[in-house]
Amino acid sequence: MIRTRYTLGLLALLVPALAQAQTPVFSSTTKGTPEIKSIEALGFAPGALLIGDSKGGQVFAIKIESQPAQKWTTTELPRLNEKLAERIGAKADGIEIKKMVVDPQSNLAYIAVRKLSGKKDLILIVDASLKISEMPLENIEYARITLSPDDKASVGLITDVAWSGKSVLVAAQVSKTFKSRVLVAPAPIAADTRGTVFSTKTYHVSHKQWETDAPIRTLMAYKENGKNYVVGAFTCTPIVKYAIDDLKPDARVEGVSVVELGNGNTPLDMFSYEKDGKSYILMSSKRNAKFASKDTGPGNYWTVKVDQGILTENVKINTTAAVRGKETAAITQIVTDYAGVMMMDRLGSDQALVIRETKDGVSLAALPLP
């Protein structure tokens, strides 16, 4: 049995980063049209939309106006592809939905869409009444963060961006040895800035080896005993934490793998939340069709709920980390109501907004947090 030493007193240390004191996001901005070459990742900081641009090797923080929080009373928008495509003058099979995030202040959903004709990337906004609008990306206020490591590696892929409460966190894969990188850009952010880039070395439990190439697929900020961490999940699917305080540029940081959620899976989205006085991580994944599994539900998309207290484990880690199954039944739970979820983000304190596969196609839905 895995140890359950984390008590309610210790869980008080595991509150999501957004509950901590916030540092202002911007120190200065540029007014104009940012040279966004692709939109691969989205995240939010207070008053800012974060855009990960893989082709440009950069992240943009776009200033957004404060709006009152909306209440989602209509819980599902069916045939989402058709509705988004119609808004931009395309057919349903003429777009690709890249990413979806929810503004925690307004509860508006921001969806990155690639228009396949012309390979144009756009951001569409869905409000609580299910009205769809396009976010302007011209004549706006923004700051740019460059992702140029000290070893001059080029950025090939940005997989996720997040806000820690005092910095922007970026997961990326680059062209050189130690390909898996994380960038930390401390706030307040200047109009044009560069953060600290570090390489990750991670024990992949299902592979039984240390690895440096595979990128973090989804990440979140985490604080424990006054120290700041990045928590990330990788394909095949370990959850890992990295200490990020006092990092030097291009440092190599060894992660702490705390649980393995299943071989042959790629994590898609992850966030933390509280329910009934406890903290949890909710993570959605896509299963490789070659890896049959009877315990994750129908289809290739599934979601797992993990007791966040596992992040404090300091004995059964890395080579001895627990693997999802009987050993972790008390702390990992497949959420059957989230079967088919392809993308998700927290919506207020008791819901998640998801994009999911249904028998009628792809829909946008507001689901209760498990």
C-alpha positions as CSV (number, residue, x, y, z in Angstrom):
1,M,0.0,0.0,0.0
2,I,1.2,3.5,-0.8
3,R,1.7,5.7,2.3
4,T,-1.0,8.2,3.1
5,R,1.0,10.4,5.4
6,Y,-0.4,13.6,4.1
7,T,-2.9,15.0,6.7
8,L,-5.5,17.8,6.4
9,G,-2.9,20.1,8.0
10,L,-0.4,19.3,5.3
11,L,-3.1,19.6,2.6
12,A,-3.4,23.2,3.6
13,L,0.0,23.7,2.0
14,L,-1.2,22.3,-1.3
15,V,-3.6,25.1,-2.4
16,P,-3.5,25.9,-6.1
17,A,-1.0,28.6,-7.0
18,L,-3.7,31.0,-8.0
19,A,-4.8,31.2,-4.4
20,Q,-1.5,32.7,-3.4
21,A,-0.6,36.4,-3.5
22,Q,-0.4,37.6,-7.1
23,T,2.4,39.5,-8.6
24,P,1.3,42.0,-11.3
25,V,1.6,40.4,-14.7
26,F,3.0,43.3,-16.7
27,S,5.7,46.0,-16.1
28,S,5.3,47.3,-19.7
29,T,3.5,46.4,-22.9
30,T,3.7,47.0,-26.6
31,K,0.7,48.4,-28.5
32,G,0.2,46.9,-32.0
33,T,-0.1,43.6,-33.8
34,P,2.0,40.8,-32.4
35,E,3.8,38.5,-34.9
36,I,2.1,35.3,-33.9
37,K,3.2,32.5,-36.2
38,S,1.2,29.7,-34.6
39,I,-1.1,29.1,-31.6
40,E,-0.2,25.8,-30.0
41,A,-0.9,26.4,-26.3
42,L,-3.1,28.7,-24.2
43,G,-3.2,29.7,-20.6
44,F,-4.3,32.6,-18.3
45,A,-2.7,35.0,-15.9
46,P,-4.8,37.7,-14.2
47,G,-5.8,40.1,-17.0
48,A,-3.8,38.3,-19.6
49,L,-4.2,35.5,-22.1
50,L,-1.0,33.5,-22.6
51,I,-0.3,32.2,-26.2
52,G,2.4,29.6,-26.9
53,D,3.8,30.1,-30.4
54,S,5.9,27.1,-31.4
55,K,6.8,28.3,-34.9
56,G,8.0,31.6,-33.4
57,G,9.7,30.1,-30.4
58,Q,7.9,32.6,-28.2
59,V,5.0,33.3,-25.8
60,F,2.8,36.3,-25.9
61,A,0.9,37.7,-22.9
62,I,-2.1,39.6,-24.4
63,K,-3.8,42.1,-22.1
64,I,-7.5,41.5,-21.8
65,E,-10.2,43.7,-20.2
66,S,-11.7,42.7,-16.9
67,Q,-15.3,41.5,-17.2
68,P,-17.9,40.3,-14.7
69,A,-18.0,36.5,-14.1
70,Q,-20.7,34.8,-16.2
71,K,-22.8,31.9,-15.0
72,W,-23.1,29.0,-17.4
73,T,-26.8,28.0,-17.2
74,T,-26.8,26.2,-20.6
75,T,-24.6,23.2,-20.1
76,E,-23.9,21.9,-23.7
77,L,-23.2,23.2,-27.2
78,P,-23.5,20.3,-29.6
79,R,-21.7,20.1,-33.0
80,L,-19.1,22.5,-31.8
81,N,-16.9,22.1,-34.9
82,E,-19.8,23.3,-37.1
83,K,-20.6,26.3,-34.9
84,L,-16.9,27.4,-34.7
85,A,-16.4,26.9,-38.5
86,E,-19.5,28.8,-39.4
87,R,-18.3,31.8,-37.3
88,I,-15.1,32.1,-39.5
89,G,-16.6,31.2,-42.8
90,A,-15.4,27.6,-43.1
91,K,-16.8,24.1,-43.1
92,A,-16.6,21.8,-40.1
93,D,-13.9,19.7,-41.7
94,G,-12.0,22.8,-42.6
95,I,-10.9,23.7,-39.1
96,E,-8.8,22.1,-36.3
97,I,-9.5,22.8,-32.7
98,K,-6.0,23.3,-31.1
99,K,-6.7,24.3,-27.5
100,M,-9.3,25.5,-25.0
101,V,-8.9,27.5,-21.8
102,V,-11.3,29.3,-19.5
103,D,-10.7,32.8,-18.1
104,P,-11.0,32.3,-14.4
105,Q,-12.2,35.9,-13.9
106,S,-15.0,36.1,-16.6
107,N,-15.6,32.3,-17.2
108,L,-15.4,33.0,-21.0
109,A,-14.0,30.1,-23.0
110,Y,-11.1,30.9,-25.4
111,I,-10.6,28.3,-28.1
112,A,-7.6,28.3,-30.5
113,V,-8.8,27.2,-34.0
114,R,-6.6,26.6,-37.1
115,K,-8.3,27.4,-40.4
116,L,-6.9,24.7,-42.6
117,S,-7.2,26.8,-45.8
118,G,-4.3,29.2,-45.5
119,K,-3.1,27.6,-42.2
120,K,-4.4,30.6,-40.2
121,D,-4.6,30.4,-36.4
122,L,-7.5,32.3,-34.7
123,I,-8.9,32.6,-31.2
124,L,-12.7,32.3,-30.8
125,I,-14.5,33.2,-27.6
126,V,-17.6,31.4,-26.3
127,D,-19.7,33.1,-23.6
128,A,-22.1,31.5,-21.1
129,S,-25.0,32.1,-23.5
130,L,-23.0,30.1,-26.1
131,K,-22.5,33.1,-28.3
132,I,-19.3,32.9,-30.4
133,S,-17.1,35.8,-31.2
134,E,-13.6,36.3,-32.5
135,M,-10.8,37.7,-30.4
136,P,-9.0,40.6,-32.1
137,L,-5.3,40.1,-32.4
138,E,-4.5,43.5,-34.0
139,N,-3.9,46.8,-32.3
140,I,-3.7,45.2,-28.9
141,E,-1.5,45.5,-25.8
142,Y,0.9,42.7,-25.3
143,A,4.3,41.5,-24.0
144,R,6.5,39.0,-25.7
145,I,8.6,36.3,-24.0
146,T,11.4,34.7,-26.1
147,L,12.4,31.1,-25.5
148,S,16.0,31.1,-26.6
149,P,18.1,28.8,-24.4
150,D,21.7,29.6,-23.7
151,D,22.9,26.7,-25.8
152,K,21.2,28.3,-28.8
153,A,18.8,25.3,-29.3
154,S,15.8,26.1,-31.5
155,V,12.3,25.6,-30.1
156,G,10.4,22.9,-32.0
157,L,7.2,22.6,-29.9
158,I,5.5,24.5,-27.1
159,T,3.1,22.1,-25.3
160,D,1.7,24.2,-22.5
161,V,1.8,27.6,-20.7
162,A,0.6,28.4,-17.2
163,W,0.7,31.1,-14.5
164,S,2.2,30.4,-11.1
165,G,1.1,33.5,-9.2
166,K,4.4,35.2,-9.8
167,S,5.8,33.9,-13.1
168,V,4.8,32.5,-16.5
169,L,5.7,28.8,-16.9
170,V,6.3,27.3,-20.4
171,A,6.8,23.6,-21.4
172,A,8.7,23.1,-24.7
173,Q,10.8,20.7,-26.7
174,V,14.0,21.9,-28.4
175,S,16.4,20.7,-31.1
176,K,19.4,19.6,-29.0
177,T,20.4,17.1,-26.3
178,F,18.3,17.5,-23.2
179,K,15.4,18.4,-25.5
180,S,12.7,18.7,-22.7
181,R,12.8,22.3,-21.4
182,V,10.8,24.5,-19.1
183,L,11.0,28.3,-19.1
184,V,10.2,30.4,-16.1
185,A,9.6,34.1,-16.8
186,P,9.3,36.0,-13.5
187,A,6.6,38.7,-13.4
188,P,6.1,41.6,-13.8
189,I,6.9,41.0,-17.5
190,A,8.4,43.7,-19.7
191,A,7.2,44.3,-23.3
192,D,10.1,42.1,-24.6
193,T,11.7,39.8,-22.1
194,R,13.5,36.4,-21.7
195,G,13.1,34.0,-18.9
196,T,15.2,31.3,-17.3
197,V,15.2,28.1,-19.3
198,F,16.1,24.8,-17.7
199,S,16.4,21.2,-19.0
200,T,14.4,18.3,-17.4
201,K,15.7,14.9,-16.5
202,T,12.8,12.6,-15.6
203,Y,12.3,9.0,-14.6
204,H,9.7,7.4,-16.8
205,V,8.2,4.7,-14.6
206,S,6.7,2.6,-17.4
207,H,9.9,2.8,-19.4
208,K,12.1,2.1,-16.4
209,Q,14.7,4.7,-17.4
210,W,15.7,8.3,-17.0
211,E,14.8,10.4,-20.0
212,T,15.6,14.0,-21.3
213,D,13.9,14.2,-24.7
214,A,10.2,13.8,-24.2
215,P,8.5,17.1,-23.5
216,I,6.1,17.8,-20.6
217,R,2.7,17.6,-22.3
218,T,0.7,19.5,-19.7
219,L,1.8,21.4,-16.5
220,M,0.6,23.4,-13.6
221,A,2.2,25.4,-10.8
222,Y,2.5,24.0,-7.3
223,K,3.7,25.2,-3.9
224,E,4.8,23.0,-1.0
225,N,6.3,24.1,2.3
226,G,7.0,27.6,0.9
227,K,8.9,26.2,-2.2
228,N,7.7,26.6,-5.8
229,Y,7.5,23.7,-8.2
230,V,6.4,22.9,-11.7
231,V,4.2,19.8,-11.9
232,G,4.1,18.1,-15.3
233,A,2.8,15.0,-17.0
234,F,4.4,13.1,-19.8
235,T,3.4,10.6,-22.4
236,C,3.2,7.1,-20.7
237,T,2.1,8.9,-18.1
238,P,4.1,9.9,-15.0
239,I,3.2,12.9,-12.9
240,V,6.4,14.6,-11.9
241,K,7.4,17.7,-9.9
242,Y,10.5,20.0,-10.4
243,A,11.8,22.5,-7.9
244,I,12.2,25.8,-9.7
245,D,13.4,28.2,-7.0
246,D,16.9,29.7,-7.4
247,L,17.4,28.2,-10.9
248,K,20.3,29.4,-13.0
249,P,19.9,29.7,-16.8
250,D,20.0,26.4,-18.7
251,A,20.3,24.4,-15.5
252,R,19.5,20.7,-15.6
253,V,16.9,19.8,-13.1
254,E,16.1,16.2,-12.0
255,G,12.4,15.6,-11.5
256,V,10.6,13.6,-8.8
257,S,8.2,11.1,-10.4
258,V,5.4,10.3,-7.8
259,V,2.9,8.2,-9.7
260,E,2.5,6.4,-13.1
261,L,-1.0,6.6,-14.5
262,G,-0.6,4.2,-17.4
263,N,1.6,3.2,-20.4
264,G,0.5,4.2,-23.9
265,N,-1.2,7.4,-22.9
266,T,-0.6,11.0,-23.7
267,P,-1.8,13.6,-21.1
268,L,-3.8,16.5,-22.6
269,D,-4.9,18.9,-19.8
270,M,-4.4,19.0,-16.0
271,F,-5.6,21.3,-13.3
272,S,-6.0,21.3,-9.5
273,Y,-9.2,21.9,-7.5
274,E,-10.7,21.5,-4.0
275,K,-13.8,19.6,-3.0
276,D,-15.1,18.7,0.4
277,G,-11.9,20.0,2.1
278,K,-9.5,18.0,0.0
279,S,-7.3,18.9,-3.0
280,Y,-7.2,16.9,-6.3
281,I,-5.6,16.9,-9.7
282,L,-7.8,16.2,-12.7
283,M,-6.0,15.0,-15.8
284,S,-7.4,14.1,-19.2
285,S,-5.5,11.7,-21.5
286,K,-5.6,10.1,-24.9
287,R,-4.8,6.4,-25.1
288,N,-2.8,5.1,-28.0
289,A,-5.1,2.7,-29.9
290,K,-2.3,0.0,-29.8
291,F,-2.6,-0.2,-26.0
292,A,-5.9,-1.9,-25.1
293,S,-7.3,-1.0,-21.7
294,K,-10.4,-2.2,-19.9
295,D,-10.3,0.2,-17.0
296,T,-10.3,3.6,-18.6
297,G,-13.8,3.5,-20.2
298,P,-15.0,3.5,-23.8
299,G,-13.1,5.3,-26.6
300,N,-9.5,6.7,-26.5
301,Y,-10.1,9.7,-24.3
302,W,-10.3,9.3,-20.5
303,T,-9.9,11.3,-17.4
304,V,-8.4,10.5,-14.0
305,K,-8.8,12.1,-10.6
306,V,-5.7,12.0,-8.4
307,D,-5.4,12.9,-4.7
308,Q,-3.0,15.9,-4.8
309,G,-1.4,14.7,-1.6
310,I,0.6,12.3,-3.7
311,L,2.9,15.2,-4.6
312,T,4.3,15.1,-1.1
313,E,5.5,11.5,-1.4
314,N,9.2,11.4,-0.8
315,V,9.9,7.6,-0.3
316,K,8.1,5.8,-3.2
317,I,9.4,8.0,-6.0
318,N,11.2,7.6,-9.3
319,T,12.3,3.9,-9.6
320,T,9.9,2.9,-6.8
321,A,7.0,5.2,-7.7
322,A,3.5,3.7,-7.5
323,V,1.8,2.6,-10.7
324,R,-2.0,3.1,-11.1
325,G,-3.9,0.0,-10.1
326,K,-4.7,-1.8,-6.9
327,E,-1.8,-0.1,-5.1
328,T,-3.1,3.4,-5.8
329,A,-6.9,2.7,-5.7
330,A,-7.2,5.1,-2.7
331,I,-5.7,8.0,-4.6
332,T,-6.4,7.5,-8.3
333,Q,-9.9,7.2,-9.8
334,I,-11.0,7.0,-13.4
335,V,-13.9,9.5,-13.9
336,T,-16.4,7.7,-16.1
337,D,-18.6,10.8,-16.6
338,Y,-15.6,12.4,-18.4
339,A,-15.2,9.7,-21.0
340,G,-14.5,11.3,-24.4
341,V,-13.1,14.5,-23.0
342,M,-10.5,15.9,-25.4
343,M,-9.8,19.3,-23.8
344,M,-10.8,20.8,-20.4
345,D,-10.3,23.6,-18.0
346,R,-11.7,24.5,-14.6
347,L,-14.9,26.6,-14.7
348,G,-15.4,28.3,-11.4
349,S,-15.2,26.3,-8.2
350,D,-17.4,23.4,-9.0
351,Q,-17.4,22.8,-12.7
352,A,-15.1,22.0,-15.6
353,L,-15.7,23.2,-19.2
354,V,-14.8,20.4,-21.6
355,I,-14.7,19.6,-25.3
356,R,-15.7,16.0,-25.8
357,E,-16.5,13.4,-28.3
358,T,-20.2,12.4,-28.4
359,K,-22.3,10.1,-30.7
360,D,-23.3,13.3,-32.5
361,G,-19.8,14.7,-32.9
362,V,-17.8,17.1,-30.8
363,S,-19.6,19.2,-28.2
364,L,-18.7,21.9,-25.6
365,A,-20.1,21.0,-22.1
366,A,-20.0,22.2,-18.5
367,L,-19.6,19.2,-16.2
368,P,-19.6,19.0,-12.4
369,L,-16.2,18.5,-10.9
370,P,-15.9,14.9,-9.6
